Amino acid sequence: MSLRIAIVSLLLSSLGLAEPLKELRLDHATYNPSSLVLKKFGWVEEALSREGTKVTWLFSAGSNKANELLSSGSADLASTAGAAALLARTNGVPLKVVYVYSKPEWAALVVPKDSPVKSVAELKGKKIAATRGTDPFFFLLRTLQANGLRQIDVELVNLQHADGRTALERGQVDAWAGLDPHLAASELQAGSRLLSRNIDFNTFGTLNAREEFLRAHPEVVRTVLAQYERARAWILAHPGEAVQILAEAAKLSPEVARKQLTERTVLDRDVGVPGEKLRAALAAVVPILRSEKLVAPGADPEKALSELLAPGPAQEARR
């Protein structure tokens, strides 16, 4: 039987056809609103029902967790920040960026409401919480560098995003490189103060595919991206309902969800096909990867960046 399957697979491959995919594994994340809409309405399941493909949703608590899903082969597509995708590719995770799901200002450097710290320079020697390998982490490094500091000048406390918020509000750290929706919640509910913000230090939201999966099932990737486009358009047309979906999924108040989705998430420009604006944003991260020794010895972030973007599936999905 296994020989027959192998022969059939070979014949299908020679004809340019792929065997129907039995299961698609993709993530949903509170920092990726379109994924929440897709999961809510079952549009991916609907689009793949004719092929009999089962859709399994996996939760990503942060870009680092999404990269772990891809690296381990537990997910076929997962959503991260662009810088996290570049870091993973540089360190040997065979992924490709196939879609830009948002241009967010989801990361900022915050301090408690009663903090005496008024400038980034005053954080020298202080404890700062951040999740390594995520956009807030890279935001922190770029912000420090822009203010004459480096990672070694502060005490970095590696915490997952939600735990970083808790540590900040309990006074266990002096600052936190936060991520929405936890960041927006801390602002509105605890009065945490934005010490530094810069949308250009945020490196887009990217949907990434395992390279092997993209080669084997390009038509499935195109189908998923077409549904992502559908979800993005729906959010733009129904912002109030989208806020409610985000609030329910992330267990947020509507006010927090509204701040994240309508004030700090851009869905109507610089999104969709991964192109030059994303490449330029990631090129600015490359020196950070080297100077802070975030990549494995002998790794080549420039080469990784040159191989990272796969615009074809999104271009085809938008036709």
C-alpha positions, 0 to 999 in steps of 0.5 A: 500500500505504501508503494502505491501511495508513493507512486500516486504521489509521484504521478501527481507531482509529475502532473503538477498536482498535489494530493489533497491536504488532510489537515491545515494547521494555522495560528490565531493571535490577539495581535492579529485581528484578521486571524480572530475574524477568520476563526470566528466565522470559519471562512478558511474551513468553508473555502477548503471544505470541498477538498475535505481539509480539516482546519486546526487552530493553534494559539500564539501568545507572541511572535516567539511562540508562533516561531516555535510552532513553525520551527517544530513543524506544529503549524503550517502558517503562523503570524509574527512581527516581521523582525521575529520572522527575520530572526527565525530565518537567520537562525535556521527556521525555514520559513517564508513571509507570504502576507502582511496582515497589518501595519501596527503600532503595537509596541511601545516602551512604558513605565508605571504611572507614578514613575520618576523616569522621564526619558529613555536615557534615564533607564540606564541600569534599570530593569526592563521587561520584554519578550525576547524575539518579538517586536517589542524586544526589537523596539526596545533595542532600537529605542535604546540605541537611538538614545545612546544605550545598548542591551548591556546598559539595562537589566533585561527581564525576559517575560511573556507579554502578559507577564511583563505587564503584570511585572510593570504594574506590580513595580517589579520592573522599571519599564516594559516593552509592551505589546497590544492588547496588553499595552492598551489595557495597561494604559487604560486600566493602570494608567501606565505611561508611554515613555517612547513610541515610534511606529517606524520601529514596529516591523509590520505583522507578517503571516509566515509559512513553512517553506516545505509546506509552501512548496507542497501546497501553494494552492492552499496558501493562496486560499488562506491568503484570499480569506485573509483579504476577506477578513481584512476588508470585513474589519474595515467595513465593520469596525464595531463588530471587529472590536467586539470579536477582539474583546471576546477573544482576548478577554478585553474591555471594548475600550481596550480593544477599540484602542488597539484595533482603531487607533494603533492597527493600520489595515488599509495601506502597506498591507497584503503583498510583502514588498519593499516597505517591509524589506526596508523595515527589516533591513534596519533591524539587521545591524541590531541582530549583529551588534546585540549578538542575537544570531547564531555564529556564522549566521547571515541576516542579510542572506536571510532577508534576501530569501525571506519574502515570498510575494507571489501567493499574496499577489495571486490571491488578490487578483 
